[in-house]
Amino acid sequence: MTSTERKGAATVSTGLAPELDAFYQVLQRRRDVRGEFTGEPVPDDVLDRVLGAAHSAPSVGLSQPWDFVLVRSEQTRETFREHVRSERDVFADSLTGERSQTFAKIKVEGVLESSLGVVVTYDPSRGSPAVLGRHAIADAGLYSVCLAIQNLWLAATAEGLGVGWVSFYREEFLASLVGLPDGVRPVAWLCLGPVSELADTPDLERHGWRRRRPLSEAVHHERYDG
C-alpha cells in the first residue's frame, strides 16, 4: 500500500502505507511553538489522551519517574513569564553584534498565549533504592522523562495542538512556584494549546539563529571518527 500527500497543487506519492505516512507526517509537523497559540481551551478528553501518551513512555526500571503539574492560573503564569523575561535579558546581555540582533527577533515563550502550562518533573527516588538499569548511568531516569515529553509532544501534534518547551528559567524558581517537594526537579515547562497553524520552518531556522545539518553529517559507522 502507498499513500499520498499534498504539496502545493501536486499530489506526491510517499510510497508508504497510510499509517506509516501519518506517523512520519506528525514527526515532520512537530514544532516548538511560541506565537501561534489561540488560547482556546483544550478539551478534557484530548488532554487525557495527550497525558496518557506521555505516561505510556518507556522508563528505566519501569520507574515512571515523571509527574505532570497542570498550570492554568493566570497569576502563576504571569509570575513565571516575568521570570522567563528576566532570564531572557540575562542571555541577551551575553550576546554582541549580529548574534544580539538576531536574538532580539526571537520569541522564547508563549506562557500566557497558550491554554495551559504543563510542568514535567523528575523524581529520582521513584523506584529507589534499586532502579533496574540505572546503576551505571545515573541520568537514565532523566532520559526517561525526556521520552515522556517527546510522547506528549507528538501526541499533541497529532491532536492538532501546539507545544512550546520553555527553557529560560532557574530550576529552583520553578520548583518553588509550583510547590515541588525537595529532590524533585522540574525538567520542562511546556506551553500547550490549540494553534492557528504550525510553521513550516522552525523559528530558530527561520530567524537565522541556526540551520539544520544534514543526516549524513550525524551518522557514523563503527566509530565516531570512522
BALOBA-1460 file (C-alpha; in Angstrom, 3 decimals):
// residues 226
<rec num="1" residu="m" x="0.000" y="0.000" z="0.000"/>
<rec num="2" residu="t" x="1.113" y="3.536" z="-0.694"/>
<rec num="3" residu="s" x="-0.045" y="6.923" z="0.494"/>
<rec num="4" residu="t" x="-0.018" y="10.415" z="-0.977"/>
<rec num="5" residu="e" x="0.434" y="13.885" z="0.420"/>
<rec num="6" residu="r" x="-0.469" y="17.281" z="-0.966"/>
<rec num="7" residu="k" x="2.445" y="19.542" z="-1.874"/>
<rec num="8" residu="g" x="1.200" y="22.768" z="-3.403"/>
<rec num="9" residu="a" x="-1.086" y="21.853" z="-6.281"/>
<rec num="10" residu="a" x="0.567" y="18.485" z="-6.861"/>
<rec num="11" residu="t" x="-0.099" y="15.150" z="-5.239"/>
<rec num="12" residu="v" x="3.108" y="13.354" z="-4.291"/>
<rec num="13" residu="s" x="3.275" y="9.647" z="-3.540"/>
<rec num="14" residu="t" x="5.214" y="8.837" z="-0.385"/>
<rec num="15" residu="g" x="5.379" y="5.135" z="-1.113"/>
<rec num="16" residu="l" x="4.349" y="4.356" z="2.464"/>
<rec num="17" residu="a" x="1.379" y="2.584" z="3.972"/>
<rec num="18" residu="p" x="-1.155" y="5.142" z="5.304"/>
<rec num="19" residu="e" x="-0.387" y="4.515" z="8.966"/>
<rec num="20" residu="l" x="3.359" y="4.969" z="8.383"/>
<rec num="21" residu="d" x="2.760" y="8.060" z="6.295"/>
<rec num="22" residu="a" x="0.605" y="9.562" z="9.070"/>
<rec num="23" residu="f" x="3.268" y="8.799" z="11.668"/>
<rec num="24" residu="y" x="6.096" y="10.420" z="9.723"/>
<rec num="25" residu="q" x="3.949" y="13.437" z="8.909"/>
<rec num="26" residu="v" x="3.411" y="14.006" z="12.641"/>
<rec num="27" residu="l" x="7.177" y="13.840" z="13.174"/>
<rec num="28" residu="q" x="7.788" y="16.387" z="10.446"/>
<rec num="29" residu="r" x="4.956" y="18.726" z="11.511"/>
<rec num="30" residu="r" x="6.051" y="18.939" z="15.156"/>
<rec num="31" residu="r" x="7.244" y="22.421" z="16.061"/>
<rec num="32" residu="d" x="8.387" y="24.301" z="19.151"/>
<rec num="33" residu="v" x="5.502" y="26.779" z="19.261"/>
<rec num="34" residu="r" x="5.795" y="30.331" z="20.570"/>
<rec num="35" residu="g" x="3.468" y="32.797" z="18.863"/>
<rec num="36" residu="e" x="0.761" y="30.708" z="17.208"/>
<rec num="37" residu="f" x="-1.342" y="29.763" z="20.243"/>
<rec num="38" residu="t" x="-5.018" y="30.740" z="20.074"/>
<rec num="39" residu="g" x="-5.711" y="30.498" z="23.809"/>
<rec num="40" residu="e" x="-8.746" y="28.289" z="23.269"/>
<rec num="41" residu="p" x="-9.269" y="25.575" z="25.895"/>
<rec num="42" residu="v" x="-8.031" y="22.036" z="25.395"/>
<rec num="43" residu="p" x="-10.960" y="19.578" z="25.673"/>
<rec num="44" residu="d" x="-10.615" y="17.293" z="28.688"/>
<rec num="45" residu="d" x="-10.682" y="14.108" z="26.619"/>
<rec num="46" residu="v" x="-7.935" y="15.406" z="24.346"/>
<rec num="47" residu="l" x="-5.800" y="16.436" z="27.316"/>
<rec num="48" residu="d" x="-6.278" y="12.996" z="28.858"/>
<rec num="49" residu="r" x="-5.111" y="11.321" z="25.644"/>
<rec num="50" residu="v" x="-2.055" y="13.540" z="25.372"/>
<rec num="51" residu="l" x="-1.072" y="12.993" z="29.001"/>
<rec num="52" residu="g" x="-1.815" y="9.287" z="28.606"/>
<rec num="53" residu="a" x="0.609" y="9.152" z="25.699"/>
<rec num="54" residu="a" x="3.266" y="10.780" z="27.865"/>
<rec num="55" residu="h" x="2.562" y="8.391" z="30.729"/>
<rec num="56" residu="s" x="2.972" y="5.380" z="28.415"/>
<rec num="57" residu="a" x="6.585" y="6.268" z="27.591"/>
<rec num="58" residu="p" x="9.292" y="3.717" z="28.349"/>
<rec num="59" residu="s" x="11.226" y="4.292" z="31.561"/>
<rec num="60" residu="v" x="14.309" y="2.811" z="33.158"/>
<rec num="61" residu="g" x="13.326" y="0.015" z="35.535"/>
<rec num="62" residu="l" x="9.662" y="0.856" z="34.892"/>
<rec num="63" residu="s" x="10.201" y="3.658" z="37.407"/>
<rec num="64" residu="q" x="7.964" y="6.181" z="35.602"/>
<rec num="65" residu="p" x="9.831" y="8.994" z="37.396"/>
<rec num="66" residu="w" x="7.692" y="11.781" z="35.925"/>
<rec num="67" residu="d" x="4.737" y="13.822" z="37.131"/>
<rec num="68" residu="f" x="2.715" y="16.488" z="35.329"/>
<rec num="69" residu="v" x="1.692" y="19.721" z="37.064"/>
<rec num="70" residu="l" x="-1.077" y="21.432" z="35.070"/>
<rec num="71" residu="v" x="-0.922" y="25.207" z="35.464"/>
<rec num="72" residu="r" x="-3.942" y="27.247" z="34.378"/>
<rec num="73" residu="s" x="-3.751" y="30.059" z="36.957"/>
<rec num="74" residu="e" x="-3.246" y="33.418" z="35.258"/>
<rec num="75" residu="q" x="-1.341" y="34.711" z="38.255"/>
<rec num="76" residu="t" x="1.083" y="31.789" z="38.317"/>
<rec num="77" residu="r" x="1.674" y="32.044" z="34.599"/>
<rec num="78" residu="e" x="2.259" y="35.795" z="34.795"/>
<rec num="79" residu="t" x="4.790" y="35.261" z="37.582"/>
<rec num="80" residu="f" x="6.577" y="32.616" z="35.564"/>
<rec num="81" residu="r" x="6.573" y="34.747" z="32.415"/>
<rec num="82" residu="e" x="8.239" y="37.634" z="34.266"/>
<rec num="83" residu="h" x="10.924" y="35.254" z="35.481"/>
<rec num="84" residu="v" x="11.422" y="33.960" z="31.927"/>
<rec num="85" residu="r" x="11.722" y="37.513" z="30.622"/>
<rec num="86" residu="s" x="14.410" y="38.313" z="33.186"/>
<rec num="87" residu="e" x="16.372" y="35.209" z="32.168"/>
<rec num="88" residu="r" x="15.948" y="36.160" z="28.518"/>
<rec num="89" residu="d" x="17.544" y="39.500" z="29.331"/>
<rec num="90" residu="v" x="20.448" y="37.731" z="31.050"/>
<rec num="91" residu="f" x="21.121" y="35.715" z="27.898"/>
<rec num="92" residu="a" x="20.618" y="38.734" z="25.626"/>
<rec num="93" residu="d" x="23.218" y="40.678" z="27.609"/>
<rec num="94" residu="s" x="25.780" y="37.973" z="26.853"/>
<rec num="95" residu="l" x="25.416" y="38.460" z="23.090"/>
<rec num="96" residu="t" x="27.048" y="41.009" z="20.828"/>
<rec num="97" residu="g" x="26.833" y="42.154" z="17.237"/>
<rec num="98" residu="e" x="24.902" y="40.097" z="14.715"/>
<rec num="99" residu="r" x="24.040" y="37.432" z="17.279"/>
<rec num="100" residu="s" x="22.409" y="40.043" z="19.519"/>
<rec num="101" residu="q" x="20.387" y="41.454" z="16.632"/>
<rec num="102" residu="t" x="19.218" y="38.012" z="15.566"/>
<rec num="103" residu="f" x="18.186" y="37.002" z="19.077"/>
<rec num="104" residu="a" x="16.222" y="40.230" z="19.542"/>
<rec num="105" residu="k" x="13.741" y="38.995" z="16.902"/>
<rec num="106" residu="i" x="13.180" y="35.601" z="18.517"/>
<rec num="107" residu="k" x="10.213" y="34.940" z="20.816"/>
<rec num="108" residu="v" x="11.195" y="32.425" z="23.506"/>
<rec num="109" residu="e" x="7.857" y="31.647" z="25.179"/>
<rec num="110" residu="g" x="4.085" y="31.545" z="24.854"/>
<rec num="111" residu="v" x="3.322" y="31.244" z="28.550"/>
<rec num="112" residu="l" x="0.235" y="33.461" z="28.570"/>
<rec num="113" residu="e" x="-0.848" y="32.884" z="24.976"/>
<rec num="114" residu="s" x="-1.155" y="29.111" z="25.431"/>
<rec num="115" residu="s" x="-4.116" y="27.414" z="27.079"/>
<rec num="116" residu="l" x="-2.132" y="25.990" z="29.982"/>
<rec num="117" residu="g" x="1.324" y="25.116" z="31.176"/>
<rec num="118" residu="v" x="2.450" y="21.558" z="31.845"/>
<rec num="119" residu="v" x="5.398" y="21.302" z="34.216"/>
<rec num="120" residu="v" x="7.039" y="17.917" z="33.717"/>
<rec num="121" residu="t" x="9.078" y="16.765" z="36.702"/>
<rec num="122" residu="y" x="11.683" y="14.137" z="37.537"/>
<rec num="123" residu="d" x="11.707" y="12.266" z="40.849"/>
<rec num="124" residu="p" x="14.986" y="10.290" z="41.104"/>
<rec num="125" residu="s" x="13.699" y="8.497" z="44.209"/>
<rec num="126" residu="r" x="10.855" y="6.833" z="42.281"/>
<rec num="127" residu="g" x="11.532" y="3.118" z="42.341"/>
<rec num="128" residu="s" x="14.578" y="3.524" z="44.595"/>
<rec num="129" residu="p" x="16.794" y="2.236" z="46.017"/>
<rec num="130" residu="a" x="17.319" y="-0.385" z="43.309"/>
<rec num="131" residu="v" x="16.211" y="1.108" z="39.987"/>
<rec num="132" residu="l" x="16.845" y="-1.657" z="37.480"/>
<rec num="133" residu="g" x="19.139" y="-0.355" z="34.734"/>
<rec num="134" residu="r" x="20.212" y="2.903" z="36.409"/>
<rec num="135" residu="h" x="23.188" y="1.684" z="38.443"/>
<rec num="136" residu="a" x="25.732" y="2.518" z="35.716"/>
<rec num="137" residu="i" x="24.015" y="5.518" z="34.128"/>
<rec num="138" residu="a" x="22.687" y="7.906" z="36.735"/>
<rec num="139" residu="d" x="20.892" y="10.043" z="34.151"/>
<rec num="140" residu="a" x="18.820" y="7.161" z="32.752"/>
<rec num="141" residu="g" x="15.842" y="8.354" z="34.794"/>
<rec num="142" residu="l" x="16.150" y="11.846" z="33.370"/>
<rec num="143" residu="y" x="16.290" y="10.367" z="29.863"/>
<rec num="144" residu="s" x="13.039" y="8.557" z="30.663"/>
<rec num="145" residu="v" x="11.343" y="11.878" z="31.463"/>
<rec num="146" residu="c" x="12.532" y="13.263" z="28.123"/>
<rec num="147" residu="l" x="10.919" y="10.289" z="26.388"/>
<rec num="148" residu="a" x="7.639" y="11.120" z="28.137"/>
<rec num="149" residu="i" x="7.933" y="14.717" z="26.917"/>
<rec num="150" residu="q" x="8.523" y="13.543" z="23.361"/>
<rec num="151" residu="n" x="5.473" y="11.276" z="23.545"/>
<rec num="152" residu="l" x="3.399" y="14.199" z="24.814"/>
<rec num="153" residu="w" x="4.695" y="16.459" z="22.041"/>
<rec num="154" residu="l" x="3.955" y="14.012" z="19.244"/>
<rec num="155" residu="a" x="0.501" y="13.177" z="20.609"/>
<rec num="156" residu="a" x="-0.298" y="16.888" z="20.895"/>
<rec num="157" residu="t" x="0.811" y="17.421" z="17.304"/>
<rec num="158" residu="a" x="-1.383" y="14.550" z="16.127"/>
<rec num="159" residu="e" x="-4.312" y="16.138" z="18.013"/>
<rec num="160" residu="g" x="-3.780" y="19.486" z="16.261"/>
<rec num="161" residu="l" x="-2.257" y="21.156" z="19.331"/>
<rec num="162" residu="g" x="0.980" y="23.052" z="19.713"/>
<rec num="163" residu="v" x="3.691" y="22.640" z="22.350"/>
<rec num="164" residu="g" x="6.432" y="25.061" z="23.328"/>
<rec num="165" residu="w" x="9.261" y="23.996" z="25.640"/>
<rec num="166" residu="v" x="10.339" y="26.950" z="27.793"/>
<rec num="167" residu="s" x="13.943" y="26.659" z="28.988"/>
<rec num="168" residu="f" x="14.680" y="30.219" z="30.157"/>
<rec num="169" residu="y" x="14.221" y="29.603" z="33.877"/>
<rec num="170" residu="r" x="16.079" y="28.615" z="37.013"/>
<rec num="171" residu="e" x="15.096" y="25.238" z="38.399"/>
<rec num="172" residu="e" x="14.837" y="26.431" z="41.985"/>
<rec num="173" residu="f" x="12.444" y="29.228" z="40.972"/>
<rec num="174" residu="l" x="10.063" y="26.938" z="39.091"/>
<rec num="175" residu="a" x="10.235" y="24.245" z="41.769"/>
<rec num="176" residu="s" x="9.153" y="26.798" z="44.381"/>
<rec num="177" residu="l" x="6.496" y="28.318" z="42.132"/>
<rec num="178" residu="v" x="4.620" y="25.035" z="41.675"/>
<rec num="179" residu="g" x="5.430" y="23.571" z="45.091"/>
<rec num="180" residu="l" x="7.702" y="20.672" z="44.187"/>
<rec num="181" residu="p" x="8.979" y="18.542" z="47.077"/>
<rec num="182" residu="d" x="12.688" y="18.562" z="47.856"/>
<rec num="183" residu="g" x="14.629" y="16.423" z="45.406"/>
<rec num="184" residu="v" x="12.031" y="16.622" z="42.602"/>
<rec num="185" residu="r" x="13.376" y="18.505" z="39.579"/>
<rec num="186" residu="p" x="11.353" y="20.484" z="37.029"/>
<rec num="187" residu="v" x="12.538" y="19.265" z="33.630"/>
<rec num="188" residu="a" x="10.275" y="21.368" z="31.432"/>
<rec num="189" residu="w" x="7.538" y="23.966" z="31.365"/>
<rec num="190" residu="l" x="5.525" y="23.048" z="28.286"/>
<rec num="191" residu="c" x="3.130" y="25.603" z="26.837"/>
<rec num="192" residu="l" x="0.203" y="23.612" z="25.450"/>
<rec num="193" residu="g" x="-2.883" y="24.534" z="23.452"/>
<rec num="194" residu="p" x="-4.639" y="24.881" z="20.118"/>
<rec num="195" residu="v" x="-2.745" y="26.835" z="17.475"/>
<rec num="196" residu="s" x="-3.663" y="28.842" z="14.393"/>
<rec num="197" residu="e" x="-1.005" y="26.934" z="12.451"/>
<rec num="198" residu="l" x="2.228" y="25.007" z="12.774"/>
<rec num="199" residu="a" x="5.027" y="26.778" z="10.939"/>
<rec num="200" residu="d" x="6.657" y="25.013" z="8.004"/>
<rec num="201" residu="t" x="10.116" y="26.068" z="9.209"/>
<rec num="202" residu="p" x="11.334" y="26.051" z="12.827"/>
<rec num="203" residu="d" x="11.548" y="29.540" z="14.351"/>
<rec num="204" residu="l" x="15.287" y="29.428" z="15.028"/>
<rec num="205" residu="e" x="15.991" y="28.448" z="11.444"/>
<rec num="206" residu="r" x="13.544" y="30.988" z="10.059"/>
<rec num="207" residu="h" x="15.151" y="33.801" z="12.067"/>
<rec num="208" residu="g" x="18.663" y="32.748" z="11.107"/>
<rec num="209" residu="w" x="19.877" y="31.564" z="14.513"/>
<rec num="210" residu="r" x="20.974" y="28.150" z="13.247"/>
<rec num="211" residu="r" x="20.403" y="25.881" z="10.277"/>
<rec num="212" residu="r" x="19.816" y="22.161" z="10.445"/>
<rec num="213" residu="r" x="22.678" y="19.911" z="9.421"/>
<rec num="214" residu="p" x="22.037" y="17.013" z="7.058"/>
<rec num="215" residu="l" x="21.591" y="13.486" z="8.383"/>
<rec num="216" residu="s" x="24.750" y="12.396" z="6.568"/>
<rec num="217" residu="e" x="26.828" y="14.581" z="8.914"/>
<rec num="218" residu="a" x="25.295" y="12.970" z="12.002"/>
<rec num="219" residu="v" x="25.727" y="9.293" z="11.058"/>
<rec num="220" residu="h" x="28.959" y="7.491" z="11.948"/>
<rec num="221" residu="h" x="29.890" y="3.876" z="11.301"/>
<rec num="222" residu="e" x="31.620" y="1.683" z="13.881"/>
<rec num="223" residu="r" x="33.453" y="4.638" z="15.500"/>
<rec num="224" residu="y" x="32.725" y="8.334" z="15.880"/>
<rec num="225" residu="d" x="35.768" y="9.187" z="13.778"/>
<rec num="226" residu="g" x="35.030" y="6.476" z="11.233"/>
